């Protein structure tokens, strides 16, 4: 039976019930949000889902609170907020409703839980202080959503509820964008893995468009790859280096030193490639007017990199 009501507490709001509401309103768009602490509303019933209020956690009865003694914990004993509980029980259905391919649902559910849901849970329970973000403490998602509460002296009828629904639209945008970005990375991984298989032992990976590529390269163990070539905005082609680590800028191989900072005719003369248009001074990306020119630049860069490696090991 689909719920007719989505029940959470009245008064001031926090990120966890806002984000829970994003999930539930997508799955049950006909259900009415009721913000109340009245016993007749926060008592479980077949016509409602109750969250962040009610003093109990019982998925069978569709009540998901975390403020009571003996509140639910994750396997690693990190505390749940209502968002974590709703995501645990309804997140996969939400992803299906977002048209995420079935093959990606479990991976996306886990990654979103770890990187997006868990921080909300920890902050809501006081297990993670906003101060840990230093000067950015006021810019965490939890903090930003709470700035949308009415001011203390706004006593107009329904001020809290109006602010809640306005904040809900903003919270929805963050969740949907977060899911969309993670889903895109999984789609990119599929494309990159296919391209790696096609490339074989070649040193240059050609992709059909710009996309995140390093995670798939690492996953495939394609340590032999040195450069990536792909079209950009339908106008030109890029040659891009591959970073050795996520948190650094060191590349597996740099573009040739003689190209650094050059453009157009100067770069064509230095590289010997007609159609070469740009090389960043940092030598991590270059551009050309055509696929052929970009591949030629990449091949030259590979030869120089391999020659330098051989010379260094001699």
VEXTORTOR-422301 format. One record per atom (N, C-alpha, C): x, y, z; residue in one letter. Coordinates in steps of 0.05 Angstrom, whole numbers, plus 32768, in hexadecimal, padded with zeros to 4 digits. Example, Ala and Ser with C-alpha at 12.3 -4.5 7.8 and 13.67 -1.06 7.14 Angstrom:
BEGIN
81087F8E809CA/80F67FA6809CA/81087FBE809CA/81017FD3808ES/81117FEB808FS/81028001809DS/
// end
This chain:
BEGIN
80117FE88000X/800080008000X/801180198000X/800D802B7FEDX/801C80447FECX/801380568003X/802680648010X/801E80768025X/800F808E801BX/7FFC8097802BX/7FEE80B08025X/7FFC80C88032X/800C80C28047X/801980D78055X/803680D1805AX/804680E68059X/806280E58061X/806580F78079X/806A80EB8090X/806880FA80A9X/808480FF80B5X/808A811880B9X/80A3811F80C8X/809B813580DCX/80AF813E80ECX/80A881508101X/80A4816C80F8X/8095817B8108X/809081978102X/80A781A8810EX/80A481C3810AX/80B881D58115X/80D181D78103X/80E881DE810FX/810081E18100X/810881C780F2X/811581C980DBX/811D81B280CCX/813B81AF80CAX/8143819780C3X/8160819180C0X/8163818280A5X/817C817E809EX/818281728084X/817781558082X/817781478099X/8170812A8096X/81538125808EX/81408134809AX/8124812F8091X/811E813C8077X/812C81528071X/8129815E8056X/8131814A8040X/8149813F8044X/8153812C8030X/81448112802FX/813A810A8046X/812880F38046X/810F80F98036X/810581118039X/80ED8119802AX/80F18119800CX/810A81208004X/8111811E7FE7X/810C81027FDCX/811780EF7FEBX/811480D37FE2X/80F780CA7FE2X/80E980CF7FF8X/80CE80C57FFAX/80BA80D27FE8X/80BD80EC7FE3X/80AA80FA7FD1X/80AE80F27FB4X/80C680E97FADX/80CB80DE7F92X/80BD80C37F8FX/80BE80B37FA4X/80B280997FA2X/8093809A7FA6X/808A80AD7FB6X/806D80AE7FBCX/806480CB7FB7X/806380D37F9EX/805D80EF7F98X/804080F87F9FX/802E80E57FA2X/801380EC7FAAX/800F80EF7FC8X/802380E67FD7X/802180E77FF5X/802581047FFEX/8017810B8013X/80188126801FX/802C81268035X/803E813A8035X/8050813E804CX/8041814A8063X/8043813E807AX/803681488093X/804D814D80A7X/804F816680AFX/8064816D80C3X/8056817180DEX/805A815D80F0X/804A815E8109X/8059814D811EX/805381548137X/805C8143814DX/80448138815DX/802C813C8152X/80148133815FX/80138114815FX/800C81088176X/800B80EB8178X/7FFC80DD8163X/7FE680E9815AX/7FD680DC8145X/7FE480DA812AX/7FF880EB8127X/800780EA810EX/802180D98110X/802E80D98127X/804780CB8129X/804480AF8134X/802C80A68134X/80268089813AX/8025807A8120X/80348064811EX/803580558105X/8019804C80FBX/8016804C80E1X/7FFE804380D4X/8003803B80B8X/7FF2802B80ACX/7FF780218091X/7FF68037807CX/7FEC804E8083X/7FE98063806FX/7FFF80788070X/80158072807FX/802A80878082X/8046807B8085X/8059808C807EX/807580888085X/807D809E8098X/8088809780AFX/809080AB80C3X/80AE80AB80C4X/80BA80C380C5X/80D880C580C6X/80E180DD80D5X/80F680D980E4X/810380ED80F5X/80F280F6810CX/80DF80E68112X/80CD80EC8129X/80BF80D18130X/80B580D08149X/80A580B88150X/80B380A68164X/80CE80A98167X/80DC809A817CX/80DF807C8177X/80DE8073815EX/80E280578158X/80ED8053813CX/80FA803C8139X/81038034811EX/80F880188119X/80E680168107X/80DA7FFC8100X/80D27FFE80E2X/80E27FF280D1X/80DD7FF480B5X/80C27FE780ADX/80BA7FD280BBX/80A17FC580B5X/80897FD780BAX/808C7FE880CFX/80777FFA80D6X/807A801680C8X/8090801880B9X/8095803080A9X/809A804880BBX/80AA804580D0X/80B2805B80E1X/80D0805B80E3X/80DC807280DFX/80F9807480DCX/8104808C80ECX/810580888107X/8110809D8118X/812B80938122X/813B80A6812DX/8156809F8136X/815D80AE8150X/814980BA815DX/814E80CA8175X/814A80BA818FX/814080A2818DX/813A809381A5X/8152808481AFX/8150807A81C8X/8164806881D3X/8166804F81C2X/817E804581BEX/8180802D81ADX/817C80348190X/8182804C8188X/817F8054816CX/81908044815AX/818880408141X/8196802E812FX/81B280388127X/81C480258124X/81DF802B811CX/81E6801B8103X/81F9802580F4X/8204801680DDX/82167FFF80E8X/821F7FEE80D5X/82307FD880DDX/82497FE280EBX/82537FF980E3X/826B800480EFX/826580158107X/824C80158110X/824280238128X/823F80418124X/8241804A810BX/823B80668105X/821D806A8108X/821480808113X/81F780838117X/81E8808A80FDX/81D0808180FCX/81BE808980E6X/81AF80A280EEX/81A980B380DAX/819480C680DDX/817C80BC80CEX/816680CB80CDX/814F80C180BEX/815680BE80A0X/816880CF8096X/817080CD807AX/817E80B38074X/819080AB8086X/819D80918082X/818A807A8082X/8176807B8094X/816380668096X/81518065807DX/8148807C8074X/8137807D805CX/814780748044X/8160807C8042X/81718074802CX/81768055802CX/817A804B8044X/817E802E8047X/8166801E803CX/814E80278043X/81368017803CX/812A80208021X/812D80388019X/812080428001X/8133804B7FEBX/814D804C7FF1X/816080577FDEX/816180497FC3X/8160802E7FC4X/8161801F7FABX/814980247F9AX/813180267FA7X/8119802C7F98X/811B80487F8CX/8126805A7F9BX/812A80767F91X/813C80767F78X/815180677F79X/816380667F62X/8155805A7F49X/814580457F4EX/8136803A7F38X/8123804E7F2CX/8117805E7F3EX/810480737F35X/811380897F26X/812D808C7F2BX/813D809F7F1CX/814880947F02X/813F807C7EFBX/8147806E7EE2X/816480677EE2X/816F80617EF9X/818B80567EFBX/818A80397EF1X/819C80317EDFX/819C80157ED6X/819F80027EEDX/81907FEC7EECX/81907FD97F02X/81AC7FD07F09X/81BE7FCD7EF5X/81D97FC37EFAX/81E97FD77F0BX/81E07FF07F0CX/81EF80057F1AX/81E3800B7F35X/81CC80017F3BX/81BD800A7F53X/81CC80047F6DX/81D67FEC7F70X/81E47FE57F8AX/81FD7FF67F8DX/820D7FF97F78X/822580097F7BX/821F80267F81X/820B80317F74X/8204804D7F78X/81F780517F94X/81E7803E7F9CX/81DC803F7FB7X/81F280407FCCX/820680307FC9X/821B802F7FDDX/822D80487FDCX/823380517FC4X/824580697FC2X/823780827FCBX/821D80857FC6X/820E809C7FCFX/820B809B7FEDX/820780847FF8X/820580818015X/821F80898023X/823580818018X/824F80878025X/825680A48022X/825380B0800BX/825D80CB8006X/824980E1800CX/822F80DB800CX/821B80F0800FX/820A80EC8027X/81FF80D3802BX/81EC80CE8040X/81FB80CD805BX/821180BE805DX/821F80BB8076X/822780D58083X/823380E88074X/823A81028081X/82218110808DX/820A810E8080X/81F2811A808BX/81EB810C80A5X/81EC80F280A5X/81E680E280BDX/81F880EA80D4X/821280EB80CFX/822580F280E4X/8221810E80EFX/821D812180DDX/8219813C80E6X/81FF814080F6X/81EA813380EDX/81D1813580FBX/81D2812A8117X/81E28115811BX/81E581088135X/81FB81148146X/82098128813DX/821E8134814CX/82388124814CX/8239810F813BX/825180FE8139X/8266810B8127X/825E811F8119X/8270812E8108X/826A814C810BX/827D815C8113X/827881788118X/827C818880FEX/826A819B80F9X/826E81AC80E2X/828A81BA80E3X/829481BE80FBX/82AE81CC80FEX/82C481BC80F0X/82C081A280ECX/82D5819280DFX/82DA819C80C2X/82C781AB80B7X/82CA81B6809CX/82D981D1809DX/82E281DA80B5X/82F281F280B7X/82E2820A80ADX/82EF821B809DX/82E182348093X/82C9822E8082X/82C782158078X/82B0820E8067X/829982028077X/829A82038092X/828681F780A3X/826A8200809CX/8267821A8096X/824D82258090X/8243821E8074X/825482118064X/824D820A8049X/824881ED8045X/824781DD805BX/823F81C18058X/822281C08050X/821981AA8044X/81FE81A9803BX/81EA81AB8052X/81F1819E8068X/81DF81A08080X/81DC81BD8089X/81F281CB808AX/81F181E78093X/81E281F88080X/81E681F48066X/81D982058052X/81BB82018052X/81B281E88055X/819581E28056X/818981EF806EX/819781EF8084X/818C81FA809DX/818A8219809CX/819A8226808AX/819782438087X/817C824A807BX/816E82378070X/8154823C8063X/813D823C8077X/814382368090X/812E823880A5X/8125825580A7X/810C825980B1X/8103827480B6X/8113828180CCX/8116829B80CBX/812382AA80E1X/811382A780FAX/812082AB8111X/811382A6812BX/80FA82B7812FX/80FA82CF8123X/80E382E18128X/80CF82E08111X/80D182CC8100X/80BD82C880EBX/80A782B680F7X/809282C28101X/807D82B3810FX/806482B080FEX/806782B580E4X/805082B280D2X/8045829680D2X/802B829480CEX/801F827980CCX/802B826980B6X/8034825180BDX/803F823F80A8X/805B8245809FX/8069825780AEX/8084825F80A5X/8096824780A3X/8096823680B8X/80A7821E80B8X/80A1820C80A0X/80888207809BX/808081F58086X/80878201806AX/8083821A8067X/808A8227804DX/80A882258049X/80B8822A805EX/80D58228805BX/80DE820B8056X/80D081F98063X/80D781DC805FX/80D381D58041X/80BD81DC8036X/80B881D4801AX/80CA81E38006X/80D181FC800DX/80E4820A7FFCX/80FF81FD7FFDX/810881F58015X/812181E78019X/812181CB800CX/810981BF800CX/810781A48000X/810E81A57FE2X/810681B97FD4X/810C81BB7FB8X/812A81BD7FB4X/813881CC7FC5X/815581D07FC3X/816381B57FCAX/815A81A87FDFX/8165818F7FE7X/8162817A7FD1X/814B817B7FC3X/814681687FADX/815B816C7F97X/816181867F91X/8174818B7F7CX/819081807F83X/819881827F9CX/81B281777FA4X/81B281587FA2X/819D814B7FABX/819C812E7FAAX/819C81257F8DX/818B81307F7DX/818981277F61X/81A3812D7F52X/81B081447F57X/81CA81497F4AX/81DF81367F54X/81DF81307F6EX/81F3811D7F78X/81EF81017F6DX/81D680F87F6BX/81D180DE7F5EX/81D980DF7F41X/81D280F57F33X/81D880F77F17X/81F580F67F11X/820681047F21X/822281037F1DX/822E80E87F21X/822580DA7F36X/822F80BF7F3CX/822680AB7F27X/820E80AE7F1DX/8205809D7F08X/821580A17EEEX/821B80BA7EE9X/822B80C17ED1X/824780B47ED3X/825380B47EEBX/826D80A77EEEX/826C80897EE8X/8256807D7EF0X/825380607EEBX/824F805B7ECDX/8240806D7EBFX/823E806A7EA2X/8259806E7E95X/826880827E9FX/828280877E93X/8294806F7E98X/829380637EAFX/82A3804C7EB4X/829F80367EA0X/828680317E99X/827F801D7E85X/828C80237E6BX/828A803C7E62X/829680447E49X/82B480437E49X/82C0804B7E5FX/82DD804B7E60X/82E8802F7E61X/82DB801D7E70X/82E480017E70X/82E27FF47E55X/82CD7FFB7E46X/82CB7FF17E2AX/82E27FFB7E19X/82E880157E1CX/82FE80217E0CX/831980157E14X/831D800F7E2DX/833680037E36X/83397FE87E2AX/83247FD87E29X/83257FBE7E1DX/832C7FC07DFFX/83207FD47DF2X/83257FD87DD5X/83427FE17DD1X/834D7FF07DE3X/83687FFB7DE0X/837D7FE67DE3X/83787FD17DF3X/838B7FBC7DF7X/83A47FC77E06X/83BB7FC17DFAX/83D47FCA7E07X/83DE7FE57DFDX/83CD7FF37DEDX/83D4800E7DE4X/83D780217DFCX/83E680367DF8X/83EB80497E0DX/83D780617E0DX/83C780637DF8X/83B580797DF4X/8398806F7DF5X/8388807A7E07X/836C80727E0AX/835B80877DFCX/834C807E7DE8X/833A80917DD9X/831E808D7DE4X/831180A37DEBX/82F680A37DF5X/82E480B37DE3X/82CA80AC7DE2X/82B880BA7DD0X/82B080D67DD8X/82B680DE7DF1X/82B080F97DFBX/82BF80FC7E15X/82C081157E1FX/82CC81197E39X/82BB810C7E4FX/82C880FF7E62X/82BA80F17E78X/82CE80EA7E8EX/82C580E47EA6X/82D880DB7EBBX/82E480C07EB2X/82FF80BF7EB2X/830B80A67EA8X/831E80997EBCX/832980A87ECEX/833D809C7EDFX/833380847EF1X/831B80877EFDX/831280707F0EX/831080567EFEX/830780577EE5X/8305803E7ED5X/832080347ECEX/833380467EC8X/834E803E7EC1X/835B802F7ED9X/8357803A7EF1X/8361802D7F09X/835380127F0DX/833980127F0AX/832A7FF97F0EX/83337FE37EFBX/83397FEB7EE2X/83427FD77ECEX/835F7FCF7ED1X/836E7FDE7EE3X/838A7FD87EE6X/839A7FDE7ECCX/83917FF37EBEX/839D7FFA7EA4X/83B5800D7EA8X/83C980027EB5X/83E080137EBCX/83F1801B7EA4X/83EC800E7E8EX/83FC80157E76X/83F3802E7E68X/83DA80377E6DX/83CF804F7E60X/83DD80687E69X/83E3807A7E57X/83F180937E5DX/83E180AC7E57X/83D180AB7E41X/83C280C27E39X/83A680BA7E30X/839480CE7E32X/837880CA7E29X/837280DF7E14X/836580D67DFFX/835D80E87DE9X/833F80E77DE5X/833380FF7DE3X/831681007DDFX/830D811A7DD2X/82F7811A7DC4X/82EC81347DB9X/82E181457DCFX/82E081607DCAX/82D781737DDEX/82C481867DD1X/82AB81867DDAX/829681997DD2X/8292819A7DB3X/829A81857DA5X/829681847D89X/82A881977D79X/82BB81A47D87X/82CC81B87D79X/82E881AF7D76X/82F381A27D8AX/830F81997D89X/8313817F7D98X/832C81777D9AX/8332815E7DA8X/834781637DBDX/834581547DD3X/835781577DE9X/836A813F7DECX/838281457DF6X/839581317DFFX/839A81367E1CX/839481237E2DX/839481277E4AX/83A681127E57X/83B6811C7E6AX/83C681097E7AX/83B580FB7E8FX/83C080E67E9BX/83B280D67EB0X/83C080DA7ECAX/83B180E47EDEX/83BE80E97EF8X/83C580CF7F06X/83DB80CF7F15X/83E480B77F23X/83D280B27F3BX/83C880C77F48X/83B880C47F60X/83A180D77F60X/838C80D17F6FX/837480E27F70X/837A80FD7F7BX/838C80FE7F8FX/839081177F9EX/83AA81267F96X/83B481207F7FX/83CD812E7F76X/83CB81357F59X/83E081437F4FX/83E0814C7F33X/83F6813E7F23X/8405812D7F2FX/841A811F7F20X/840E810C7F0CX/8418810C7EF4X/840D80FC7EDEX/841E80E37ED9X/841180D07ECDX/842180B87EC4X/843580C17EAFX/842E80D47E9FX/844180DF7E8BX/843880FC7E84X/844B810E7E83X/844581297E7BX/8446812C7E5DX/843981407E52X/843C81477E36X/845881537E33X/846381537E1BX/847E815D7E17X/848381797E21X/849B817C7E2EX/84A281967E3AX/84A381AC7E25X/84AB81A57E0CX/84AD81B97DF7X/849281C57DEEX/847C81B87DF7X/846281C17DEFX/845681D57E04X/846181D57E1BX/845481E37E32X/844D82007E2CX/843482077E2FX/842B82237E2CX/8428822D7E0FX/842C821B7DFCX/842B82247DE0X/840F82217DD4X/840982317DC0X/83EF822F7DB2X/83F382327D94X/83E082277D85X/83DD822B7D68X/83F882277D59X/8400823B7D4AX/841882377D38X/843182307D47X/8435823C7D5FX/844D82357D6FX/844C82187D78X/8435820E7D7FX/843381F27D88X/843581E07D70X/842981E77D59X/842D81D77D41X/844A81D47D3AX/845981EA7D3CX/847681E97D36X/848581D87D4AX/847F81DB7D63X/848D81CC7D78X/848781AE7D77X/846E81A77D71X/8465818B7D72X/8468817D7D57X/8467818D7D41X/846781817D27X/844B81777D1FX/8437817F7D2EX/841C81757D29X/840A818B7D1FX/840181897D06X/83EF819D7CFBX/83D4819A7D08X/83C981B07D13X/83B081AF7D22X/83B381AF7D40X/83CC81AE7D4AX/83D081B17D67X/83CA81CE7D6EX/83BA81D27D83X/83B181EE7D89X/83B881F87DA5X/83BD81E57DB8X/83C181EE7DD3X/83CF81D97DE4X/83E181E17DF5X/83EC81CF7E09X/83EF81DF7E23X/83E281D67E38X/83E381E47E52X/840081E57E5CX/840681FB7E69X/842181FE7E74X/842881E77E88X/841381DC7E95X/841781C67EA7X/841B81AB7E9AX/841781AA7E7FX/841C81937E6EX/840B817B7E75X/83F281817E7FX/83E0816B7E85X/83C981697E70X/83C6817D7E5FX/83B1817C7E4BX/83BA818C7E33X/83B281827E1CX/83B781907E02X/839E818E7DF1X/839D819E7DDCX/8386819D7DCAX/838F819E7DADX/837D81947D9CX/838381947D7FX/836881977D70X/836A819E7D57X/835181A37D47X/834481897D3DX/835281727D3EX/8347815A7D33X/835081427D43X/8342812C7D40X/834981127D4DX/8365810A7D44X/836A810C7D2BX/838481037D20X/839B81137D2DX/8397812D7D30X/83AC813D7D3CX/83B081377D59X/839981327D67X/839B812C7D84X/83A981117D88X/83A280FD7D78X/83AF80E37D7AX/83CD80E57D74X/83D380F67D60X/83F080F97D59X/83FF81067D70X/83F3811A7D7DX/840081277D94X/840381137DABX/83EF81027DAFX/83F180EE7DC5X/840680DA7DBFX/840980D17DA6X/841E80BE7D9EX/843A80C97DA3X/843D80E37D9CX/845780F07DA0X/845D80F17DBEX/844880F97DCEX/844C80FB7DEBX/845380DF7DF7X/844680CA7DEDX/844D80AF7DF7X/846A80A87DF1X/847280AD7DD8X/848E80A77DD1X/84A280B57DE2X/849D80CF7DE7X/84AF80DE7DF7X/84AF80D47E14X/849880CE7E1EX/849680C47E3AX/84A480AA7E3DX/84A080987E2AX/84AD807D7E2CX/84CC80807E29X/84D480927E17X/84F180967E13X/84FD80A27E2DX/84EF80B57E39X/84FA80C07E52X/84FB80AB7E68X/84E6809A7E69X/84E680847E7DX/84FD80717E79X/8502806A7E5FX/851880587E59X/853380647E5FX/8535807E7E5AX/854E808C7E60X/8553808E7E7DX/853D80927E8DX/854080947EA9X/8548807A7EB7X/853F80647EABX/8545804A7EB6X/855F803E7EACX/856B804B7E98X/858480407E8CX/859B80427EA0X/
// end
